[in-house]
Amino acid sequence: MEKVEIKLREKFIKLGQVLKAAGIAQSGVDAKFIIQDGKVKVNGETELRRGRKLFDQDEVVCGNVLIRVIK
């Protein structure tokens, strides 16, 4: 499994932005469809909201990519 770390610049980052920053989605529209198709898990649970706020130590899994949000 590929591991990616996304560093927070603010208090939180939205799920769609994380997918773009990790290179999984090329645009917000791509991120929206990936999320709506149920292909994304946040902290082990399927997430269907592109605007889900992610904070320090949250983990996102999409396919074979594990993304960790860090401060």
N, CA, C and O atoms as a Tripos MOL2 file, in Angstrom:
@<TRIPOS>MOLECULE
protein
  284   283    71     0     0
PROTEIN
NO_CHARGES

@<TRIPOS>ATOM
      1 N           0.8490   -1.1900    0.0000 N.3       1 MET1
      2 CA          0.0000    0.0000    0.0000 C.3       1 MET1
      3 C           0.8870    1.2430    0.0000 C.2       1 MET1
      4 O           1.8250    1.3580    0.7880 O.2       1 MET1
      5 N           0.5720    2.1510   -0.8860 N.am      2 GLU2
      6 CA          1.3100    3.4160   -0.9650 C.3       2 GLU2
      7 C           0.8550    4.3380    0.1730 C.2       2 GLU2
      8 O          -0.3390    4.4380    0.4550 O.2       2 GLU2
      9 N           1.8030    5.0030    0.8170 N.am      3 LYS3
     10 CA          1.4730    5.9150    1.9160 C.3       3 LYS3
     11 C           1.8250    7.3460    1.5340 C.2       3 LYS3
     12 O           2.9020    7.6220    1.0060 O.2       3 LYS3
     13 N           0.8820    8.2560    1.8160 N.am      4 VAL4
     14 CA          1.0620    9.6710    1.5000 C.3       4 VAL4
     15 C           0.7150   10.4730    2.7430 C.2       4 VAL4
     16 O          -0.2590   10.1700    3.4340 O.2       4 VAL4
     17 N           1.5080   11.4940    3.0260 N.am      5 GLU5
     18 CA          1.1890   12.3950    4.1420 C.3       5 GLU5
     19 C           0.8250   13.7570    3.5840 C.2       5 GLU5
     20 O           1.5110   14.2930    2.7130 O.2       5 GLU5
     21 N          -0.2630   14.3080    4.0970 N.am      6 ILE6
     22 CA         -0.7110   15.6390    3.7110 C.3       6 ILE6
     23 C          -0.5870   16.5260    4.9470 C.2       6 ILE6
     24 O          -1.1930   16.2520    5.9830 O.2       6 ILE6
     25 N           0.2000   17.5860    4.8290 N.am      7 LYS7
     26 CA          0.4300   18.4930    5.9520 C.3       7 LYS7
     27 C          -0.6310   19.5900    5.9800 C.2       7 LYS7
     28 O          -0.8980   20.2430    4.9710 O.2       7 LYS7
     29 N          -1.2260   19.7780    7.1490 N.am      8 LEU8
     30 CA         -2.2480   20.8040    7.3310 C.3       8 LEU8
     31 C          -1.6350   22.1970    7.3520 C.2       8 LEU8
     32 O          -0.6020   22.4180    7.9850 O.2       8 LEU8
     33 N          -2.2750   23.1420    6.6540 N.am      9 ARG9
     34 CA         -1.8800   24.5500    6.7360 C.3       9 ARG9
     35 C          -2.8790   25.3180    7.5940 C.2       9 ARG9
     36 O          -2.5600   26.3700    8.1480 O.2       9 ARG9
     37 N          -4.0800   24.7830    7.6940 N.am     10 GLU10
     38 CA         -5.1530   25.3840    8.5080 C.3      10 GLU10
     39 C          -5.5160   24.3810    9.5960 C.2      10 GLU10
     40 O          -4.7800   23.4230    9.8330 O.2      10 GLU10
     41 N          -6.6610   24.6020   10.2630 N.am     11 LYS11
     42 CA         -7.1140   23.6700   11.3000 C.3      11 LYS11
     43 C          -7.6030   22.3540   10.7050 C.2      11 LYS11
     44 O          -7.5130   21.3070   11.3450 O.2      11 LYS11
     45 N          -8.1210   22.4080    9.4770 N.am     12 PHE12
     46 CA         -8.6350   21.2050    8.8270 C.3      12 PHE12
     47 C          -8.4570   21.3200    7.3190 C.2      12 PHE12
     48 O          -8.1180   22.3820    6.7960 O.2      12 PHE12
     49 N          -8.6930   20.2070    6.6340 N.am     13 ILE13
     50 CA         -8.7040   20.1820    5.1690 C.3      13 ILE13
     51 C          -9.8930   19.3200    4.7600 C.2      13 ILE13
     52 O         -10.2260   18.3580    5.4510 O.2      13 ILE13
     53 N         -10.5250   19.6530    3.6570 N.am     14 LYS14
     54 CA        -11.6900   18.8910    3.2150 C.3      14 LYS14
     55 C         -11.2530   17.6680    2.4170 C.2      14 LYS14
     56 O         -10.1960   17.6570    1.7860 O.2      14 LYS14
     57 N         -12.0850   16.6540    2.4620 N.am     15 LEU15
     58 CA        -11.7650   15.3710    1.8330 C.3      15 LEU15
     59 C         -11.4410   15.5200    0.3460 C.2      15 LEU15
     60 O         -10.4710   14.9310   -0.1300 O.2      15 LEU15
     61 N         -12.2270   16.2880   -0.3860 N.am     16 GLY16
     62 CA        -11.9660   16.4820   -1.8110 C.3      16 GLY16
     63 C         -10.5960   17.0790   -2.0530 C.2      16 GLY16
     64 O          -9.9100   16.7040   -3.0040 O.2      16 GLY16
     65 N         -10.1920   18.0080   -1.1960 N.am     17 GLN17
     66 CA         -8.8720   18.6420   -1.3270 C.3      17 GLN17
     67 C          -7.7490   17.6410   -1.0610 C.2      17 GLN17
     68 O          -6.6970   17.6900   -1.6990 O.2      17 GLN17
     69 N          -7.9830   16.7390   -0.1200 N.am     18 VAL18
     70 CA         -6.9830   15.7110    0.1980 C.3      18 VAL18
     71 C          -6.7660   14.7950   -1.0010 C.2      18 VAL18
     72 O          -5.6300   14.4620   -1.3380 O.2      18 VAL18
     73 N          -7.8620   14.3900   -1.6430 N.am     19 LEU19
     74 CA         -7.7310   13.5070   -2.8040 C.3      19 LEU19
     75 C          -6.9820   14.1960   -3.9420 C.2      19 LEU19
     76 O          -6.2040   13.5560   -4.6510 O.2      19 LEU19
     77 N          -7.2120   15.4890   -4.1180 N.am     20 LYS20
     78 CA         -6.4830   16.2370   -5.1440 C.3      20 LYS20
     79 C          -5.0090   16.3720   -4.7680 C.2      20 LYS20
     80 O          -4.1370   16.1700   -5.6120 O.2      20 LYS20
     81 N          -4.7240   16.7090   -3.5210 N.am     21 ALA21
     82 CA         -3.3420   16.9030   -3.0630 C.3      21 ALA21
     83 C          -2.5350   15.6080   -3.1580 C.2      21 ALA21
     84 O          -1.3290   15.6400   -3.4040 O.2      21 ALA21
     85 N          -3.2000   14.4750   -2.9650 N.am     22 ALA22
     86 CA         -2.5080   13.1830   -3.0220 C.3      22 ALA22
     87 C          -2.3660   12.6730   -4.4550 C.2      22 ALA22
     88 O          -1.7160   11.6540   -4.6900 O.2      22 ALA22
     89 N          -2.9690   13.3770   -5.4110 N.am     23 GLY23
     90 CA         -2.8650   12.9730   -6.8070 C.3      23 GLY23
     91 C          -3.8500   11.9000   -7.2250 C.2      23 GLY23
     92 O          -3.7300   11.3440   -8.3170 O.2      23 GLY23
     93 N          -4.8200   11.6010   -6.3780 N.am     24 ILE24
     94 CA         -5.8300   10.5880   -6.7020 C.3      24 ILE24
     95 C          -6.8790   11.1660   -7.6460 C.2      24 ILE24
     96 O          -7.3270   10.4940   -8.5750 O.2      24 ILE24
     97 N          -7.2660   12.4150   -7.4020 N.am     25 ALA25
     98 CA         -8.2350   13.1040   -8.2510 C.3      25 ALA25
     99 C          -7.5510   14.2970   -8.9050 C.2      25 ALA25
    100 O          -6.7500   14.9860   -8.2730 O.2      25 ALA25
    101 N          -7.8680   14.5360  -10.1710 N.am     26 GLN26
    102 CA         -7.2610   15.6640  -10.8640 C.3      26 GLN26
    103 C          -8.0480   16.9490  -10.6730 C.2      26 GLN26
    104 O          -7.5230   18.0440  -10.8780 O.2      26 GLN26
    105 N          -9.3160   16.8120  -10.2780 N.am     27 SER27
    106 CA        -10.1530   18.0000  -10.0650 C.3      27 SER27
    107 C         -11.1670   17.7090   -8.9720 C.2      27 SER27
    108 O         -11.3090   16.5730   -8.5190 O.2      27 SER27
    109 N         -11.8630   18.7510   -8.5620 N.am     28 GLY28
    110 CA        -12.9160   18.5830   -7.5650 C.3      28 GLY28
    111 C         -14.0320   17.6870   -8.0720 C.2      28 GLY28
    112 O         -14.6300   16.9380   -7.3000 O.2      28 GLY28
    113 N         -14.3160   17.7610   -9.3740 N.am     29 VAL29
    114 CA        -15.3560   16.9160   -9.9650 C.3      29 VAL29
    115 C         -14.9360   15.4460   -9.9030 C.2      29 VAL29
    116 O         -15.7430   14.5810   -9.5630 O.2      29 VAL29
    117 N         -13.6710   15.1680  -10.2320 N.am     30 ASP30
    118 CA        -13.1640   13.7920  -10.1250 C.3      30 ASP30
    119 C         -13.2970   13.2880   -8.6950 C.2      30 ASP30
    120 O         -13.7470   12.1650   -8.4640 O.2      30 ASP30
    121 N         -12.9050   14.1230   -7.7390 N.am     31 ALA31
    122 CA        -12.9820   13.7500   -6.3270 C.3      31 ALA31
    123 C         -14.4280   13.4470   -5.9400 C.2      31 ALA31
    124 O         -14.6980   12.4760   -5.2340 O.2      31 ALA31
    125 N         -15.3440   14.2750   -6.4030 N.am     32 LYS32
    126 CA        -16.7670   14.0960   -6.0920 C.3      32 LYS32
    127 C         -17.2470   12.7110   -6.5300 C.2      32 LYS32
    128 O         -17.9130   12.0150   -5.7620 O.2      32 LYS32
    129 N         -16.9120   12.3070   -7.7630 N.am     33 PHE33
    130 CA        -17.3720   11.0180   -8.2700 C.3      33 PHE33
    131 C         -16.6990    9.8460   -7.5650 C.2      33 PHE33
    132 O         -17.3430    8.8280   -7.3110 O.2      33 PHE33
    133 N         -15.4260    9.9750   -7.2500 N.am     34 ILE34
    134 CA        -14.7220    8.9190   -6.5160 C.3      34 ILE34
    135 C         -15.3850    8.7070   -5.1560 C.2      34 ILE34
    136 O         -15.6130    7.5720   -4.7360 O.2      34 ILE34
    137 N         -15.6880    9.8060   -4.4760 N.am     35 ILE35
    138 CA        -16.3070    9.7360   -3.1500 C.3      35 ILE35
    139 C         -17.7260    9.1890   -3.2490 C.2      35 ILE35
    140 O         -18.1040    8.3120   -2.4710 O.2      35 ILE35
    141 N         -18.5190    9.6940   -4.1970 N.am     36 GLN36
    142 CA        -19.9100    9.2500   -4.3430 C.3      36 GLN36
    143 C         -20.0020    7.7660   -4.6940 C.2      36 GLN36
    144 O         -20.9900    7.1120   -4.3610 O.2      36 GLN36
    145 N         -18.9840    7.2340   -5.3640 N.am     37 ASP37
    146 CA        -18.9760    5.8170   -5.7280 C.3      37 ASP37
    147 C         -18.6250    4.9140   -4.5520 C.2      37 ASP37
    148 O         -18.5590    3.6950   -4.7090 O.2      37 ASP37
    149 N         -18.3960    5.5000   -3.3660 N.am     38 GLY38
    150 CA        -18.1130    4.7160   -2.1670 C.3      38 GLY38
    151 C         -16.7090    4.1330   -2.1370 C.2      38 GLY38
    152 O         -16.4740    3.1300   -1.4640 O.2      38 GLY38
    153 N         -15.7780    4.7400   -2.8490 N.am     39 LYS39
    154 CA        -14.4130    4.2160   -2.9430 C.3      39 LYS39
    155 C         -13.4590    4.7880   -1.8930 C.2      39 LYS39
    156 O         -12.2680    4.4770   -1.9000 O.2      39 LYS39
    157 N         -13.9830    5.6270   -0.9890 N.am     40 VAL40
    158 CA        -13.1270    6.3070   -0.0180 C.3      40 VAL40
    159 C         -13.5620    5.9700    1.4050 C.2      40 VAL40
    160 O         -14.7470    6.0200    1.7370 O.2      40 VAL40
    161 N         -12.5820    5.6270    2.2370 N.am     41 LYS41
    162 CA        -12.8490    5.3980    3.6590 C.3      41 LYS41
    163 C         -12.0620    6.4100    4.4750 C.2      41 LYS41
    164 O         -10.8930    6.6770    4.1980 O.2      41 LYS41
    165 N         -12.7170    6.9660    5.4810 N.am     42 VAL42
    166 CA        -12.0740    7.8780    6.4180 C.3      42 VAL42
    167 C         -12.0990    7.2050    7.7750 C.2      42 VAL42
    168 O         -13.1660    6.8810    8.2970 O.2      42 VAL42
    169 N         -10.9350    6.9970    8.3390 N.am     43 ASN43
    170 CA        -10.8040    6.3330    9.6380 C.3      43 ASN43
    171 C         -11.5810    5.0190    9.6790 C.2      43 ASN43
    172 O         -12.2050    4.6870   10.6870 O.2      43 ASN43
    173 N         -11.5370    4.2690    8.5570 N.am     44 GLY44
    174 CA        -12.1320    2.9380    8.5040 C.3      44 GLY44
    175 C         -13.5940    2.8860    8.0930 C.2      44 GLY44
    176 O         -14.1450    1.7960    7.9410 O.2      44 GLY44
    177 N         -14.2390    4.0330    7.9080 N.am     45 GLU45
    178 CA        -15.6510    4.0490    7.5370 C.3      45 GLU45
    179 C         -15.8370    4.7230    6.1830 C.2      45 GLU45
    180 O         -15.2140    5.7460    5.9000 O.2      45 GLU45
    181 N         -16.7000    4.1430    5.3470 N.am     46 THR46
    182 CA        -16.9710    4.7150    4.0340 C.3      46 THR46
    183 C         -17.5460    6.1140    4.2000 C.2      46 THR46
    184 O         -18.4680    6.3320    4.9850 O.2      46 THR46
    185 N         -16.9880    7.0550    3.4520 N.am     47 GLU47
    186 CA        -17.4230    8.4620    3.5260 C.3      47 GLU47
    187 C         -17.9580    8.8950    2.1680 C.2      47 GLU47
    188 O         -17.3190    8.6630    1.1420 O.2      47 GLU47
    189 N         -19.1260    9.5230    2.1600 N.am     48 LEU48
    190 CA        -19.7670    9.9400    0.9170 C.3      48 LEU48
    191 C         -19.8430   11.4580    0.7720 C.2      48 LEU48
    192 O         -20.4330   11.9540   -0.1880 O.2      48 LEU48
    193 N         -19.2580   12.2020    1.7080 N.am     49 ARG49
    194 CA        -19.3120   13.6700    1.6620 C.3      49 ARG49
    195 C         -17.9510   14.2340    1.2610 C.2      49 ARG49
    196 O         -16.9480   14.0210    1.9420 O.2      49 ARG49
    197 N         -17.9370   14.9560    0.1460 N.am     50 ARG50
    198 CA        -16.6950   15.5680   -0.3340 C.3      50 ARG50
    199 C         -16.2060   16.6400    0.6360 C.2      50 ARG50
    200 O         -15.0020   16.8710    0.7460 O.2      50 ARG50
    201 N         -17.1220   17.2920    1.3350 N.am     51 GLY51
    202 CA        -16.7720   18.3710    2.2470 C.3      51 GLY51
    203 C         -16.4160   17.9300    3.6530 C.2      51 GLY51
    204 O         -16.2440   18.7720    4.5340 O.2      51 GLY51
    205 N         -16.3010   16.6340    3.8820 N.am     52 ARG52
    206 CA        -15.9360   16.1180    5.2030 C.3      52 ARG52
    207 C         -14.6370   16.7610    5.6630 C.2      52 ARG52
    208 O         -13.6380   16.7380    4.9440 O.2      52 ARG52
    209 N         -14.6500   17.3340    6.8590 N.am     53 LYS53
    210 CA        -13.4560   17.9880    7.3890 C.3      53 LYS53
    211 C         -12.5250   16.9470    8.0110 C.2      53 LYS53
    212 O         -12.9460   16.1020    8.8010 O.2      53 LYS53
    213 N         -11.2590   17.0320    7.6350 N.am     54 LEU54
    214 CA        -10.2520   16.1230    8.1680 C.3      54 LEU54
    215 C          -9.2730   16.9060    9.0290 C.2      54 LEU54
    216 O          -8.8620   18.0140    8.6860 O.2      54 LEU54
    217 N          -8.9140   16.3060   10.1480 N.am     55 PHE55
    218 CA         -8.0350   16.9430   11.1200 C.3      55 PHE55
    219 C          -6.7750   16.1030   11.3110 C.2      55 PHE55
    220 O          -6.6420   15.0270   10.7270 O.2      55 PHE55
    221 N          -5.8540   16.6020   12.1300 N.am     56 ASP56
    222 CA         -4.5980   15.9180   12.4210 C.3      56 ASP56
    223 C          -4.8450   14.4520   12.7870 C.2      56 ASP56
    224 O          -5.7070   14.1490   13.6120 O.2      56 ASP56
    225 N          -4.0880   13.5540   12.1720 N.am     57 GLN57
    226 CA         -4.0950   12.1060   12.4060 C.3      57 GLN57
    227 C          -5.2590   11.3550   11.7610 C.2      57 GLN57
    228 O          -5.3690   10.1430   11.9450 O.2      57 GLN57
    229 N          -6.1350   12.0370   11.0090 N.am     58 ASP58
    230 CA         -7.1690   11.3200   10.2630 C.3      58 ASP58
    231 C          -6.5000   10.5300    9.1410 C.2      58 ASP58
    232 O          -5.4880   10.9560    8.5830 O.2      58 ASP58
    233 N          -7.0800    9.3740    8.8200 N.am     59 GLU59
    234 CA         -6.5490    8.5410    7.7510 C.3      59 GLU59
    235 C          -7.6040    8.3080    6.6860 C.2      59 GLU59
    236 O          -8.7650    8.0350    6.9890 O.2      59 GLU59
    237 N          -7.1850    8.4210    5.4380 N.am     60 VAL60
    238 CA         -8.0610    8.2230    4.2900 C.3      60 VAL60
    239 C          -7.4830    7.0860    3.4640 C.2      60 VAL60
    240 O          -6.2840    7.0630    3.1880 O.2      60 VAL60
    241 N          -8.3410    6.1320    3.0630 N.am     61 VAL61
    242 CA         -7.9100    5.0460    2.1920 C.3      61 VAL61
    243 C          -8.7440    5.1160    0.9200 C.2      61 VAL61
    244 O          -9.9730    5.1790    0.9630 O.2      61 VAL61
    245 N          -8.0550    5.1020   -0.2020 N.am     62 CYS62
    246 CA         -8.7050    5.0910   -1.5150 C.3      62 CYS62
    247 C          -7.9020    4.1460   -2.3970 C.2      62 CYS62
    248 O          -6.7630    4.4420   -2.7570 O.2      62 CYS62
    249 N          -8.4910    3.0210   -2.7410 N.am     63 GLY63
    250 CA         -7.7630    2.0010   -3.5100 C.3      63 GLY63
    251 C          -6.5940    1.4760   -2.6850 C.2      63 GLY63
    252 O          -6.7790    1.0130   -1.5590 O.2      63 GLY63
    253 N          -5.3980    1.5480   -3.2440 N.am     64 ASN64
    254 CA         -4.2160    1.0510   -2.5210 C.3      64 ASN64
    255 C          -3.3880    2.2000   -1.9510 C.2      64 ASN64
    256 O          -2.1860    2.0580   -1.7300 O.2      64 ASN64
    257 N          -4.0440    3.3450   -1.7130 N.am     65 VAL65
    258 CA         -3.3310    4.5170   -1.1850 C.3      65 VAL65
    259 C          -3.8620    4.8510    0.2070 C.2      65 VAL65
    260 O          -5.0680    4.9970    0.4030 O.2      65 VAL65
    261 N          -2.9500    4.9690    1.1670 N.am     66 LEU66
    262 CA         -3.2820    5.4000    2.5270 C.3      66 LEU66
    263 C          -2.7640    6.8190    2.6830 C.2      66 LEU66
    264 O          -1.5730    7.0810    2.5120 O.2      66 LEU66
    265 N          -3.6820    7.7410    3.0140 N.am     67 ILE67
    266 CA         -3.3110    9.1360    3.1870 C.3      67 ILE67
    267 C          -3.4790    9.4850    4.6640 C.2      67 ILE67
    268 O          -4.5450    9.2760    5.2440 O.2      67 ILE67
    269 N          -2.4290   10.0140    5.2590 N.am     68 ARG68
    270 CA         -2.5030   10.4570    6.6600 C.3      68 ARG68
    271 C          -2.3920   11.9660    6.6860 C.2      68 ARG68
    272 O          -1.4950   12.5510    6.0790 O.2      68 ARG68
    273 N          -3.3330   12.5960    7.4100 N.am     69 VAL69
    274 CA         -3.3200   14.0440    7.5790 C.3      69 VAL69
    275 C          -2.5080   14.3520    8.8280 C.2      69 VAL69
    276 O          -2.7830   13.8200    9.9030 O.2      69 VAL69
    277 N          -1.4980   15.2210    8.6810 N.am     70 ILE70
    278 CA         -0.6420   15.5510    9.8240 C.3      70 ILE70
    279 C          -0.5590   17.0540   10.0030 C.2      70 ILE70
    280 O          -0.7800   17.8180    9.0640 O.2      70 ILE70
    281 N          -0.2390   17.4680   11.2200 N.am     71 LYS71
    282 CA         -0.0910   18.8860   11.5510 C.3      71 LYS71
    283 C           1.1920   19.4280   11.0020 C.2      71 LYS71
    284 O           1.4900   20.6090   11.1810 O.2      71 LYS71
@<TRIPOS>BOND
     1     1     2 1
     2     2     3 1
     3     3     4 2
     4     3     5 am
     5     5     6 1
     6     6     7 1
     7     7     8 2
     8     7     9 am
     9     9    10 1
    10    10    11 1
    11    11    12 2
    12    11    13 am
    13    13    14 1
    14    14    15 1
    15    15    16 2
    16    15    17 am
    17    17    18 1
    18    18    19 1
    19    19    20 2
    20    19    21 am
    21    21    22 1
    22    22    23 1
    23    23    24 2
    24    23    25 am
    25    25    26 1
    26    26    27 1
    27    27    28 2
    28    27    29 am
    29    29    30 1
    30    30    31 1
    31    31    32 2
    32    31    33 am
    33    33    34 1
    34    34    35 1
    35    35    36 2
    36    35    37 am
    37    37    38 1
    38    38    39 1
    39    39    40 2
    40    39    41 am
    41    41    42 1
    42    42    43 1
    43    43    44 2
    44    43    45 am
    45    45    46 1
    46    46    47 1
    47    47    48 2
    48    47    49 am
    49    49    50 1
    50    50    51 1
    51    51    52 2
    52    51    53 am
    53    53    54 1
    54    54    55 1
    55    55    56 2
    56    55    57 am
    57    57    58 1
    58    58    59 1
    59    59    60 2
    60    59    61 am
    61    61    62 1
    62    62    63 1
    63    63    64 2
    64    63    65 am
    65    65    66 1
    66    66    67 1
    67    67    68 2
    68    67    69 am
    69    69    70 1
    70    70    71 1
    71    71    72 2
    72    71    73 am
    73    73    74 1
    74    74    75 1
    75    75    76 2
    76    75    77 am
    77    77    78 1
    78    78    79 1
    79    79    80 2
    80    79    81 am
    81    81    82 1
    82    82    83 1
    83    83    84 2
    84    83    85 am
    85    85    86 1
    86    86    87 1
    87    87    88 2
    88    87    89 am
    89    89    90 1
    90    90    91 1
    91    91    92 2
    92    91    93 am
    93    93    94 1
    94    94    95 1
    95    95    96 2
    96    95    97 am
    97    97    98 1
    98    98    99 1
    99    99   100 2
   100    99   101 am
   101   101   102 1
   102   102   103 1
   103   103   104 2
   104   103   105 am
   105   105   106 1
   106   106   107 1
   107   107   108 2
   108   107   109 am
   109   109   110 1
   110   110   111 1
   111   111   112 2
   112   111   113 am
   113   113   114 1
   114   114   115 1
   115   115   116 2
   116   115   117 am
   117   117   118 1
   118   118   119 1
   119   119   120 2
   120   119   121 am
   121   121   122 1
   122   122   123 1
   123   123   124 2
   124   123   125 am
   125   125   126 1
   126   126   127 1
   127   127   128 2
   128   127   129 am
   129   129   130 1
   130   130   131 1
   131   131   132 2
   132   131   133 am
   133   133   134 1
   134   134   135 1
   135   135   136 2
   136   135   137 am
   137   137   138 1
   138   138   139 1
   139   139   140 2
   140   139   141 am
   141   141   142 1
   142   142   143 1
   143   143   144 2
   144   143   145 am
   145   145   146 1
   146   146   147 1
   147   147   148 2
   148   147   149 am
   149   149   150 1
   150   150   151 1
   151   151   152 2
   152   151   153 am
   153   153   154 1
   154   154   155 1
   155   155   156 2
   156   155   157 am
   157   157   158 1
   158   158   159 1
   159   159   160 2
   160   159   161 am
   161   161   162 1
   162   162   163 1
   163   163   164 2
   164   163   165 am
   165   165   166 1
   166   166   167 1
   167   167   168 2
   168   167   169 am
   169   169   170 1
   170   170   171 1
   171   171   172 2
   172   171   173 am
   173   173   174 1
   174   174   175 1
   175   175   176 2
   176   175   177 am
   177   177   178 1
   178   178   179 1
   179   179   180 2
   180   179   181 am
   181   181   182 1
   182   182   183 1
   183   183   184 2
   184   183   185 am
   185   185   186 1
   186   186   187 1
   187   187   188 2
   188   187   189 am
   189   189   190 1
   190   190   191 1
   191   191   192 2
   192   191   193 am
   193   193   194 1
   194   194   195 1
   195   195   196 2
   196   195   197 am
   197   197   198 1
   198   198   199 1
   199   199   200 2
   200   199   201 am
   201   201   202 1
   202   202   203 1
   203   203   204 2
   204   203   205 am
   205   205   206 1
   206   206   207 1
   207   207   208 2
   208   207   209 am
   209   209   210 1
   210   210   211 1
   211   211   212 2
   212   211   213 am
   213   213   214 1
   214   214   215 1
   215   215   216 2
   216   215   217 am
   217   217   218 1
   218   218   219 1
   219   219   220 2
   220   219   221 am
   221   221   222 1
   222   222   223 1
   223   223   224 2
   224   223   225 am
   225   225   226 1
   226   226   227 1
   227   227   228 2
   228   227   229 am
   229   229   230 1
   230   230   231 1
   231   231   232 2
   232   231   233 am
   233   233   234 1
   234   234   235 1
   235   235   236 2
   236   235   237 am
   237   237   238 1
   238   238   239 1
   239   239   240 2
   240   239   241 am
   241   241   242 1
   242   242   243 1
   243   243   244 2
   244   243   245 am
   245   245   246 1
   246   246   247 1
   247   247   248 2
   248   247   249 am
   249   249   250 1
   250   250   251 1
   251   251   252 2
   252   251   253 am
   253   253   254 1
   254   254   255 1
   255   255   256 2
   256   255   257 am
   257   257   258 1
   258   258   259 1
   259   259   260 2
   260   259   261 am
   261   261   262 1
   262   262   263 1
   263   263   264 2
   264   263   265 am
   265   265   266 1
   266   266   267 1
   267   267   268 2
   268   267   269 am
   269   269   270 1
   270   270   271 1
   271   271   272 2
   272   271   273 am
   273   273   274 1
   274   274   275 1
   275   275   276 2
   276   275   277 am
   277   277   278 1
   278   278   279 1
   279   279   280 2
   280   279   281 am
   281   281   282 1
   282   282   283 1
   283   283   284 2
@<TRIPOS>SUBSTRUCTURE
     1 MET1         2 RESIDUE 1 A MET
     2 GLU2         6 RESIDUE 1 A GLU
     3 LYS3        10 RESIDUE 1 A LYS
     4 VAL4        14 RESIDUE 1 A VAL
     5 GLU5        18 RESIDUE 1 A GLU
     6 ILE6        22 RESIDUE 1 A ILE
     7 LYS7        26 RESIDUE 1 A LYS
     8 LEU8        30 RESIDUE 1 A LEU
     9 ARG9        34 RESIDUE 1 A ARG
    10 GLU10       38 RESIDUE 1 A GLU
    11 LYS11       42 RESIDUE 1 A LYS
    12 PHE12       46 RESIDUE 1 A PHE
    13 ILE13       50 RESIDUE 1 A ILE
    14 LYS14       54 RESIDUE 1 A LYS
    15 LEU15       58 RESIDUE 1 A LEU
    16 GLY16       62 RESIDUE 1 A GLY
    17 GLN17       66 RESIDUE 1 A GLN
    18 VAL18       70 RESIDUE 1 A VAL
    19 LEU19       74 RESIDUE 1 A LEU
    20 LYS20       78 RESIDUE 1 A LYS
    21 ALA21       82 RESIDUE 1 A ALA
    22 ALA22       86 RESIDUE 1 A ALA
    23 GLY23       90 RESIDUE 1 A GLY
    24 ILE24       94 RESIDUE 1 A ILE
    25 ALA25       98 RESIDUE 1 A ALA
    26 GLN26      102 RESIDUE 1 A GLN
    27 SER27      106 RESIDUE 1 A SER
    28 GLY28      110 RESIDUE 1 A GLY
    29 VAL29      114 RESIDUE 1 A VAL
    30 ASP30      118 RESIDUE 1 A ASP
    31 ALA31      122 RESIDUE 1 A ALA
    32 LYS32      126 RESIDUE 1 A LYS
    33 PHE33      130 RESIDUE 1 A PHE
    34 ILE34      134 RESIDUE 1 A ILE
    35 ILE35      138 RESIDUE 1 A ILE
    36 GLN36      142 RESIDUE 1 A GLN
    37 ASP37      146 RESIDUE 1 A ASP
    38 GLY38      150 RESIDUE 1 A GLY
    39 LYS39      154 RESIDUE 1 A LYS
    40 VAL40      158 RESIDUE 1 A VAL
    41 LYS41      162 RESIDUE 1 A LYS
    42 VAL42      166 RESIDUE 1 A VAL
    43 ASN43      170 RESIDUE 1 A ASN
    44 GLY44      174 RESIDUE 1 A GLY
    45 GLU45      178 RESIDUE 1 A GLU
    46 THR46      182 RESIDUE 1 A THR
    47 GLU47      186 RESIDUE 1 A GLU
    48 LEU48      190 RESIDUE 1 A LEU
    49 ARG49      194 RESIDUE 1 A ARG
    50 ARG50      198 RESIDUE 1 A ARG
    51 GLY51      202 RESIDUE 1 A GLY
    52 ARG52      206 RESIDUE 1 A ARG
    53 LYS53      210 RESIDUE 1 A LYS
    54 LEU54      214 RESIDUE 1 A LEU
    55 PHE55      218 RESIDUE 1 A PHE
    56 ASP56      222 RESIDUE 1 A ASP
    57 GLN57      226 RESIDUE 1 A GLN
    58 ASP58      230 RESIDUE 1 A ASP
    59 GLU59      234 RESIDUE 1 A GLU
    60 VAL60      238 RESIDUE 1 A VAL
    61 VAL61      242 RESIDUE 1 A VAL
    62 CYS62      246 RESIDUE 1 A CYS
    63 GLY63      250 RESIDUE 1 A GLY
    64 ASN64      254 RESIDUE 1 A ASN
    65 VAL65      258 RESIDUE 1 A VAL
    66 LEU66      262 RESIDUE 1 A LEU
    67 ILE67      266 RESIDUE 1 A ILE
    68 ARG68      270 RESIDUE 1 A ARG
    69 VAL69      274 RESIDUE 1 A VAL
    70 ILE70      278 RESIDUE 1 A ILE
    71 LYS71      282 RESIDUE 1 A LYS
